[in-house]
């Protein structure tokens, strides 16, 4: 049997690997290695925990079955899920992480109040404070339940099973506040009356039900345009739930891992809110996109379509080009064609940069992942704050499937739902080409003024086909 000191040392090594791997995720060049490092830390933690808790024994068959099934499901998901569906997959992962924490808290409570153990035996064997344990169980259950049901709603919105528009009704926020308060009251009662097993047991089931309801009612009013922030926040919640589960079962490495996920997810959430010039309260309760703007100027002007051949003549003469990718690029799987277009422009003597808006796509870093898959050099990926100061010197800006993140209404229409959100100022470039299938509005449901501006030309059609047509023009010169 491994000594407790060796177990703790292994847990410390696992925590170090988590932190080091997390730091490596900050760069596209080291992200893959960082993922492997963190995975190695988790593998070490799992093995040590199985040995420490003497779980293997006669249960090794079930553990092996679980490992094989889980590995197969993960491998199939990684191979078969398209890049456009990665946000939905992330939402599912967040949800099942929360569900796992809920089940851990619930199972531990059942073990304590069941025949195999009671609170008296639990206190003697573990020396833990029953009030603290009761609170930790309720928090693991509540946060895990909210994360699970909320992530399922986010999955539905992202995958198209549900409307991406906010679903609101009168008194919704009051109802959510009441439900949240009810869970807090239940947690306090369970902690105070933990010895009353019958009452506490019933209240725990009530807390589980309420947590699932709060997750649904909390995410339903949030529009699809805010889903990147929601996914990041739910990721933070899944980490918090895992940390609470760690307190429940007295597992140090689970506490550390949960805190790392929770803290990093929350920091990312704040960064993304800042990128939209909004606070988290507005994202969660503002219902942006519930209806189109009721005031503010309407887009005026004429849409000017252009052919790939005519667009080529402008791009062939350009010396400074900025490409702004969006969700449309992901839908068309156009990232490799975009990389090829960038190569052709560079061979023609142009400086090429890719302007990445923090909330472009449907999850944090969505565009970075797609372009990295196409082997776009990391140094060419630039933030909007690095592009906007010199955007007036850009000869051509190519917008590929982006919408709300380049909409000038965010700057000059106080009545617009996206007013105040920082954008890539494509409208200030010398010329702009927008690649879209149609004139449909973005996820925020706002008409884009950029489409009607005098320096904008619309190249309609599938983004991949349109970009490939531009590449063909360069090759035929």
Secondary structure, DSSP 8 states (H G I E B T S, - for coil): ---HHHHHHHHHHHHHHHHHHHHHTTSTTTHHHHHHHHHHHHHHHHHHHHHHTT-HHHHHHHHHHHHHHHHHHHHHHHHHS-GGGHHHHHHHHHHHHHHHHHHHHHHHHHHHHSTT--HHHHHHHH---HHHHHHHHHHHHHHHHHHHHHHHHHHHHHHTSS-SS----TTHHHHHHHHHHHHHHHHHHHHHTTT-HHHHHHHHHHHHHHHHHHHHHHHHTS-GGGHHHHHHHHHHHHHHHHHHHHHHHT-HHHHHHHHHHHHHHHHHHHHHHHHTT--HHHHHHS-TTSS--SSS----S---B--HHHHHHHHHT-SEEEEEE-HHHHHHT-HHHHHHHHHHHHHTT-EEEEEE-TT-SSSTTHHHHHHHHTT--GGGEEEHHHHGGGGGG-SEEEEES--GGG-THHHH-TTSTTTT-----GGGSS-EEEEESSS---TT----GGGGSTTEEEEES-HHHHHHHHHHHHHT-
